[in-house]
Amino acid sequence: MNASITLLALLLTTAGDLETPRDWPQWRGPNHDGSVDASDLPTDFSKTEKVRWTVSLPGPGAGTPLVLGERVLVSSIDEAAGSFVAICLDRESGEERWRRKPDSGYRPAGNGGETWLHDRSNYASPSPVTDGERAVFFFGNGDLVAYDMAGEALWARNLQEDYGQFTFQWTFSASPTLWEETLFVQILQRDTKVYGHGEDGNPSFLLAIDPDTGETRFKHVRPSNARKESLESYATPTPFVGEDGRKELLIVGGDVVTGHDPATGAELWRWGGWNPDHREEWWRLVPSVVVGGGHALVCAPKRAPVFAVRLGGEGDLGEEGLVWQSEGRRNPVSSDVPTPLFYRDRFFVLSDVANALSRVHPATGEVEWTIELPGRDRWRSSPTGADGHIWCMDHAGDVVIVNPDDGSIENEIAMGEEDADKIRSSIAVAHDHLFIRTNTRLFCVGG
């Protein structure tokens, strides 16, 4: 009898940490597109009203909080200690379950003995990822660490130590993807030194890692004819399964989008058309690929159009790979930083260069509505779709709630600090609650 009770308790405890459609286990949510199933989310909250709990964070970070079962995972800079931290909170109460200081010990030579850090960003820009068995945290200095759900360290390594110093103009910030029992990280970087760091000839590559041991399964070099900064990508790999069952991992950067076999890394297809003849040298790419309506949506940088690309192809797709593209450089359907949302059978493109949000038909590219977003601050957090609303947040921490049907603004709510700036974390939704991260606090709203 006691053994049966013990087994039942173990099963219930484990089930609490298994991924469900209501969790938010990675940067763009359970569907990799910014959407999630939810209900009863409040639209009239504030920093004090309808807040289930709020906790102070030790410093800023652009990583989106993750929610799985009864746990909330968040990475952050610890400004007082001059380090970064991995934190696990209780979803119901906000109580801290554990806090760890990830540190592989890697200290590269040069730059005063410190890893390259651009003054506009910090190392806690990548979002963690979890599958309920382990939580993986990645930081801009290359530290990649895994814990079990109780906070016990499983493994740690540094990708710069293993594969050479990164060559990025900005602090590296791509989030990892955990899919098919494999951890994927894309390192798409320039092939020449920048600001004195990195090495000439550095390759760009897709890395597959065993999430149980931290050991590399494969490193697939990804070639590109792009030049200088246009080789750099800060995007995150996007999983896709076609109607025929073919599995692909989509990565973008170096002036092309490519589909890869997740088992081997082999390139299945590629398409690139936003930088003809690679004339632009300063077109680093930030938004990740979003799949919707049978197409892959790719955002070219700096007011350039967005492009819908056919999926399921082979080799270089050429002109036949393009389904549609938005209009010229002054069109509001453009994004330099935010990754678009796919929600209720439509793409929603948030433009940080035009301060606008647009609803776009995935089959034709028809712009069904465009609205101007309020305020003067940049909109660089990626939009979230849940419970019949679109949730956006700007650099100041002002949350705007938009009706996806007609583009009407339903509410504007200030959640940032008085002098807040550069808030970039996307709003996560899980278990019918909003998880809103500012530079100093994490709010759980709802219930």
C-alpha positions as CSV (number, residue, x, y, z in Angstrom):
1,M,0.0,0.0,0.0
2,N,2.8,2.4,0.9
3,A,4.6,1.6,-2.3
4,S,1.5,2.4,-4.3
5,I,1.0,5.7,-2.6
6,T,4.7,6.6,-3.1
7,L,4.4,5.7,-6.8
8,L,1.3,7.8,-7.2
9,A,2.9,10.8,-5.5
10,L,5.9,10.4,-7.8
11,L,3.7,10.3,-10.9
12,L,1.7,13.3,-9.8
13,T,4.9,15.3,-9.1
14,T,6.3,14.4,-12.5
15,A,3.1,15.2,-14.3
16,G,3.2,18.7,-12.8
17,D,6.4,19.4,-14.8
18,L,5.4,17.8,-18.1
19,E,4.8,20.2,-21.0
20,T,1.2,21.0,-21.8
21,P,-0.3,23.3,-24.5
22,R,-0.9,25.8,-21.7
23,D,2.8,26.0,-20.8
24,W,5.4,28.5,-22.3
25,P,8.5,26.3,-22.5
26,Q,10.6,28.3,-24.9
27,W,11.1,31.8,-26.2
28,R,8.1,31.8,-28.7
29,G,5.9,29.6,-26.7
30,P,4.6,26.0,-27.3
31,N,3.9,26.5,-31.0
32,H,7.1,28.4,-31.8
33,D,4.9,31.2,-33.2
34,G,4.1,33.5,-30.2
35,S,0.6,32.0,-29.6
36,V,-0.8,29.9,-26.8
37,D,-4.2,28.6,-25.6
38,A,-5.5,30.7,-22.7
39,S,-8.7,32.1,-21.3
40,D,-9.8,34.7,-18.7
41,L,-6.8,36.9,-19.1
42,P,-7.4,40.4,-17.6
43,T,-7.1,43.4,-19.8
44,D,-7.5,46.0,-17.1
45,F,-4.6,45.3,-14.7
46,S,-1.8,47.6,-13.4
47,K,1.4,47.2,-11.5
48,T,-0.8,46.7,-8.4
49,E,-4.2,45.5,-9.6
50,K,-4.9,41.9,-10.6
51,V,-1.3,41.0,-9.9
52,R,-1.0,37.5,-8.4
53,W,2.5,38.1,-7.4
54,T,5.6,40.2,-8.3
55,V,9.2,39.5,-7.6
56,S,12.3,41.7,-7.8
57,L,15.0,40.6,-10.3
58,P,18.7,41.2,-9.6
59,G,19.1,43.0,-12.9
60,P,17.9,43.4,-16.5
61,G,17.7,40.7,-19.2
62,A,16.0,40.4,-22.6
63,G,15.2,36.7,-22.1
64,T,11.5,35.9,-21.9
65,P,10.4,34.0,-18.8
66,L,9.5,30.3,-19.3
67,V,6.6,28.5,-17.5
68,L,6.3,24.8,-17.3
69,G,4.0,23.1,-14.8
70,E,4.6,24.7,-11.4
71,R,7.9,26.3,-12.3
72,V,8.9,29.7,-13.8
73,L,12.4,30.0,-15.2
74,V,14.1,33.3,-15.8
75,S,17.7,34.3,-16.6
76,S,19.1,37.7,-15.4
77,I,22.1,39.8,-14.9
78,D,23.1,40.2,-11.2
79,E,24.3,43.8,-11.3
80,A,25.5,43.8,-7.7
81,A,27.6,40.7,-8.1
82,G,28.7,41.5,-11.7
83,S,27.5,38.1,-12.9
84,F,24.5,36.4,-14.3
85,V,22.0,34.0,-12.7
86,A,19.5,31.3,-13.5
87,I,16.4,31.5,-11.3
88,C,13.5,29.1,-10.7
89,L,10.3,30.4,-9.1
90,D,7.1,28.8,-7.9
91,R,4.3,29.6,-10.4
92,E,1.6,29.8,-7.8
93,S,3.3,32.0,-5.3
94,G,6.4,33.5,-6.9
95,E,8.5,32.1,-4.1
96,E,12.1,31.3,-5.2
97,R,12.7,27.6,-5.5
98,W,16.3,27.9,-6.5
99,R,18.9,30.3,-7.9
100,R,22.2,29.3,-9.5
101,K,25.2,31.2,-10.9
102,P,26.1,29.6,-14.2
103,D,29.8,29.9,-14.8
104,S,31.9,27.7,-17.0
105,G,35.0,29.5,-16.0
106,Y,35.7,30.7,-19.5
107,R,37.7,34.0,-19.6
108,P,39.0,34.7,-23.1
109,A,42.1,36.8,-23.6
110,G,41.7,40.3,-25.0
111,N,39.2,43.0,-24.2
112,G,40.8,43.4,-20.8
113,G,40.4,39.7,-20.1
114,E,36.6,39.9,-20.5
115,T,34.2,38.4,-23.0
116,W,33.0,40.9,-25.6
117,L,30.0,42.8,-24.4
118,H,28.4,45.6,-26.4
119,D,27.2,48.6,-24.3
120,R,23.6,48.4,-25.7
121,S,23.0,44.8,-24.4
122,N,23.8,42.3,-21.7
123,Y,24.6,38.6,-21.5
124,A,21.1,37.7,-20.3
125,S,19.5,38.3,-23.7
126,P,18.9,34.6,-24.8
127,S,15.9,32.9,-23.3
128,P,16.2,29.6,-21.6
129,V,14.4,26.5,-22.7
130,T,12.9,23.5,-20.9
131,D,11.2,20.2,-21.6
132,G,10.2,19.4,-18.0
133,E,13.2,17.1,-17.5
134,R,15.9,19.7,-17.7
135,A,16.2,23.5,-17.9
136,V,18.9,24.9,-20.2
137,F,20.2,28.4,-19.8
138,F,22.3,30.1,-22.4
139,F,24.2,33.4,-22.0
140,G,25.8,35.8,-24.4
141,N,29.4,35.0,-23.3
142,G,28.8,31.4,-24.6
143,D,28.0,29.7,-21.3
144,L,25.5,26.9,-21.9
145,V,24.4,25.1,-18.7
146,A,21.7,22.6,-17.8
147,Y,19.9,21.8,-14.5
148,D,17.4,19.3,-13.5
149,M,14.0,20.7,-12.3
150,A,15.3,20.6,-8.7
151,G,18.2,22.9,-9.7
152,E,20.9,20.3,-9.6
153,A,23.6,20.9,-12.2
154,L,23.7,18.4,-15.1
155,W,26.4,19.8,-17.2
156,A,28.1,23.1,-18.3
157,R,30.2,24.2,-21.2
158,N,31.2,27.3,-23.1
159,L,30.7,27.5,-26.8
160,Q,33.4,30.1,-27.3
161,E,35.9,27.9,-25.5
162,D,34.9,24.9,-27.7
163,Y,34.6,26.6,-31.1
164,G,36.5,29.9,-30.9
165,Q,35.7,33.4,-29.9
166,F,32.4,34.7,-31.4
167,T,32.7,37.3,-34.2
168,F,29.6,39.5,-33.7
169,Q,29.3,43.2,-33.7
170,W,26.6,43.1,-31.0
171,T,26.5,40.8,-28.0
172,F,25.5,37.3,-29.1
173,S,21.8,36.7,-28.1
174,A,20.3,33.8,-30.1
175,S,18.1,31.5,-27.9
176,P,18.5,27.7,-28.1
177,T,15.8,25.4,-29.3
178,L,15.0,22.0,-27.6
179,W,13.3,19.7,-30.1
180,E,13.5,16.0,-31.1
181,E,15.4,15.3,-27.9
182,T,18.2,17.6,-29.2
183,L,19.3,21.0,-28.2
184,F,20.0,23.2,-31.2
185,V,22.0,26.5,-31.3
186,Q,22.8,28.5,-34.4
187,I,26.0,30.4,-34.5
188,L,25.8,32.5,-37.7
189,Q,28.7,35.0,-37.4
190,R,30.9,37.1,-39.6
191,D,34.1,35.7,-41.0
192,T,36.4,38.6,-40.0
193,K,37.5,40.1,-36.7
194,V,35.3,42.8,-35.3
195,Y,36.3,45.3,-32.6
196,G,39.4,43.1,-32.0
197,H,37.7,39.9,-31.1
198,G,37.1,36.7,-33.0
199,E,39.2,35.2,-35.8
200,D,39.3,35.8,-39.5
201,G,37.8,32.8,-41.3
202,N,35.4,31.9,-38.5
203,P,32.6,29.7,-40.0
204,S,28.9,29.9,-39.3
205,F,27.3,26.7,-38.1
206,L,24.4,24.8,-36.7
207,L,25.1,22.9,-33.5
208,A,23.2,19.9,-32.1
209,I,23.8,18.9,-28.5
210,D,22.7,16.0,-26.4
211,P,20.6,17.6,-23.7
212,D,21.4,14.9,-21.2
213,T,25.2,15.1,-21.4
214,G,26.0,18.4,-23.1
215,E,28.0,16.6,-25.7
216,T,28.0,17.7,-29.3
217,R,26.1,15.4,-31.7
218,F,26.9,17.3,-34.8
219,K,28.3,20.6,-36.0
220,H,27.0,21.5,-39.5
221,V,28.9,24.4,-41.2
222,R,26.4,26.6,-43.0
223,P,28.0,28.6,-45.9
224,S,26.9,32.0,-47.1
225,N,28.1,34.6,-49.6
226,A,27.0,37.5,-47.4
227,R,29.6,40.0,-46.2
228,K,30.7,41.5,-42.9
229,E,27.7,42.3,-40.6
230,S,25.2,40.7,-43.0
231,L,26.7,37.3,-42.0
232,E,25.5,37.9,-38.4
233,S,22.2,36.5,-37.1
234,Y,20.6,36.7,-33.7
235,A,17.6,34.6,-34.6
236,T,16.6,31.3,-33.0
237,P,16.1,27.9,-34.9
238,T,12.4,27.2,-35.7
239,P,11.1,23.6,-35.9
240,F,8.7,22.6,-38.6
241,V,6.9,19.4,-39.6
242,G,5.4,19.3,-43.1
243,E,2.2,17.6,-44.2
244,D,4.3,14.7,-45.5
245,G,5.9,14.2,-42.1
246,R,9.3,15.7,-43.1
247,K,10.9,17.4,-40.2
248,E,12.9,20.5,-40.7
249,L,14.8,23.0,-38.6
250,L,14.6,26.5,-40.1
251,I,17.4,29.0,-39.6
252,V,17.9,32.5,-41.0
253,G,20.9,34.7,-41.5
254,G,23.7,35.5,-43.9
255,D,21.1,36.7,-46.4
256,V,19.4,33.3,-46.7
257,V,16.8,31.1,-45.0
258,T,17.6,27.4,-44.9
259,G,15.8,24.2,-43.9
260,H,17.9,21.5,-42.2
261,D,17.4,17.8,-41.3
262,P,17.3,17.9,-37.5
263,A,18.9,14.4,-37.4
264,T,22.1,15.4,-39.3
265,G,22.1,19.1,-39.9
266,A,22.2,18.5,-43.7
267,E,20.8,21.4,-45.6
268,L,17.5,20.5,-47.4
269,W,16.8,23.8,-49.1
270,R,17.6,27.5,-49.1
271,W,16.2,30.8,-50.4
272,G,17.5,34.3,-50.3
273,G,16.3,37.4,-52.1
274,W,16.3,40.4,-49.8
275,N,20.0,41.3,-50.4
276,P,20.7,40.7,-54.2
277,D,24.3,40.1,-55.0
278,H,25.0,40.7,-51.2
279,R,25.5,44.4,-51.8
280,E,24.4,45.5,-48.3
281,E,27.2,44.7,-45.8
282,W,25.5,45.9,-42.6
283,W,22.3,43.9,-42.6
284,R,22.6,41.7,-39.5
285,L,19.4,39.8,-38.9
286,V,17.4,39.5,-35.7
287,P,13.8,38.2,-36.2
288,S,13.4,34.4,-36.3
289,V,11.5,32.5,-38.9
290,V,7.7,32.1,-38.3
291,V,5.7,29.4,-39.9
292,G,2.0,29.9,-40.7
293,G,-0.4,29.0,-43.5
294,G,2.1,26.6,-45.0
295,H,4.7,29.3,-45.5
296,A,7.8,30.5,-43.7
297,L,7.8,34.3,-43.0
298,V,11.2,35.9,-43.1
299,C,11.9,39.6,-42.1
300,A,14.7,41.4,-43.8
301,P,16.3,44.1,-41.7
302,K,16.2,47.9,-41.6
303,R,12.9,48.8,-43.2
304,A,13.2,46.0,-45.9
305,P,10.2,43.9,-46.8
306,V,9.0,40.7,-45.2
307,F,9.0,37.6,-47.4
308,A,6.8,34.5,-47.5
309,V,8.8,31.5,-48.6
310,R,7.5,28.0,-49.8
311,L,8.2,25.1,-47.5
312,G,9.0,21.5,-48.3
313,G,11.4,22.3,-51.2
314,E,14.7,20.9,-52.3
315,G,18.0,22.7,-53.1
316,D,18.1,26.4,-54.0
317,L,14.5,27.4,-54.4
318,G,15.3,30.5,-56.6
319,E,12.5,32.7,-57.7
320,E,9.9,29.9,-57.4
321,G,10.5,29.8,-53.7
322,L,9.0,33.3,-53.1
323,V,5.2,33.3,-52.5
324,W,4.8,37.0,-51.8
325,Q,6.6,40.0,-50.3
326,S,5.5,43.2,-48.7
327,E,6.0,46.5,-50.5
328,G,9.0,48.8,-50.5
329,R,11.1,50.2,-47.7
330,R,8.5,52.7,-46.4
331,N,5.8,50.0,-46.0
332,P,4.9,49.5,-42.3
333,V,4.9,45.7,-42.9
334,S,8.6,45.4,-41.9
335,S,10.5,44.4,-38.8
336,D,14.1,45.0,-37.9
337,V,14.0,43.3,-34.4
338,P,10.6,41.8,-33.3
339,T,9.7,38.3,-34.6
340,P,6.2,38.3,-36.0
341,L,3.3,36.4,-34.5
342,F,1.1,33.8,-36.2
343,Y,-2.3,33.7,-34.5
344,R,-5.8,32.9,-35.6
345,D,-4.6,32.0,-39.1
346,R,-3.0,35.4,-39.7
347,F,0.5,36.9,-39.4
348,F,0.9,39.9,-37.2
349,V,4.0,41.9,-38.0
350,L,5.2,44.4,-35.4
351,S,7.4,47.1,-36.9
352,D,9.9,48.7,-34.6
353,V,11.0,51.0,-37.5
354,A,7.5,52.3,-38.2
355,N,5.9,51.9,-34.8
356,A,3.1,49.9,-36.4
357,L,1.3,46.6,-36.1
358,S,-0.2,44.9,-39.2
359,R,-2.4,41.9,-39.8
360,V,-1.3,40.0,-43.0
361,H,-3.0,37.2,-44.8
362,P,-0.5,34.3,-45.0
363,A,-1.6,33.1,-48.5
364,T,-1.6,36.4,-50.4
365,G,0.3,38.9,-48.3
366,E,-2.8,41.2,-48.3
367,V,-2.5,43.7,-45.5
368,E,-5.9,43.6,-43.8
369,W,-5.2,46.4,-41.3
370,T,-2.3,48.5,-39.9
371,I,-2.4,50.5,-36.8
372,E,0.0,53.0,-35.4
373,L,1.3,52.1,-31.9
374,P,1.3,54.8,-29.2
375,G,4.2,56.5,-27.6
376,R,7.7,57.4,-28.6
377,D,9.6,54.4,-27.3
378,R,10.8,51.5,-29.5
379,W,8.6,48.4,-29.9
380,R,11.2,45.6,-29.9
381,S,9.5,42.9,-27.8
382,S,7.9,40.3,-30.0
383,P,4.1,40.2,-29.9
384,T,2.1,37.5,-28.1
385,G,-1.3,36.1,-29.1
386,A,-3.6,34.6,-26.5
387,D,-7.3,34.7,-25.4
388,G,-8.5,36.7,-28.3
389,H,-5.9,39.5,-27.8
390,I,-2.5,40.6,-29.0
391,W,-0.1,41.7,-26.3
392,C,2.8,44.0,-27.1
393,M,5.3,45.8,-24.9
394,D,7.7,48.7,-25.7
395,H,11.1,49.7,-24.3
396,A,9.5,51.6,-21.5
397,G,7.5,48.6,-20.3
398,D,4.2,50.0,-21.6
399,V,1.8,47.1,-22.5
400,V,-0.6,47.6,-25.4
401,I,-3.5,45.2,-25.9
402,V,-4.8,45.0,-29.5
403,N,-8.0,43.4,-30.9
404,P,-6.8,41.0,-33.6
405,D,-10.0,41.3,-35.6
406,D,-10.0,45.0,-36.3
407,G,-6.7,46.4,-34.8
408,S,-8.4,48.5,-32.2
409,I,-6.4,49.2,-29.1
410,E,-8.2,47.9,-26.1
411,N,-5.9,49.2,-23.4
412,E,-2.6,50.7,-22.6
413,I,-0.9,49.8,-19.3
414,A,2.4,51.1,-17.9
415,M,4.3,48.2,-16.3
416,G,7.8,49.6,-16.4
417,E,9.8,51.6,-13.9
418,E,9.7,55.4,-14.1
419,D,13.0,55.6,-16.0
420,A,12.7,52.2,-17.8
421,D,14.5,51.8,-21.1
422,K,15.4,49.0,-23.4
423,I,12.9,46.5,-22.1
424,R,12.9,43.7,-24.7
425,S,11.4,40.6,-23.1
426,S,8.3,39.3,-24.8
427,I,5.2,38.7,-22.7
428,A,4.7,35.0,-21.9
429,V,1.3,33.5,-21.3
430,A,0.8,30.3,-19.4
431,H,-2.0,28.7,-17.3
432,D,-4.3,31.7,-17.9
433,H,-1.7,34.2,-16.5
434,L,0.5,36.9,-18.0
435,F,4.2,36.9,-17.2
436,I,5.6,40.3,-17.8
437,R,9.2,41.1,-17.3
438,T,10.7,44.6,-16.9
439,N,14.3,45.5,-16.1
440,T,13.8,45.1,-12.4
441,R,10.7,42.9,-11.8
442,L,8.7,39.9,-13.0
443,F,4.9,40.2,-12.7
444,C,2.4,37.3,-12.7
445,V,-0.9,38.9,-13.7
446,G,-4.4,37.2,-13.5
447,G,-6.3,34.7,-11.5
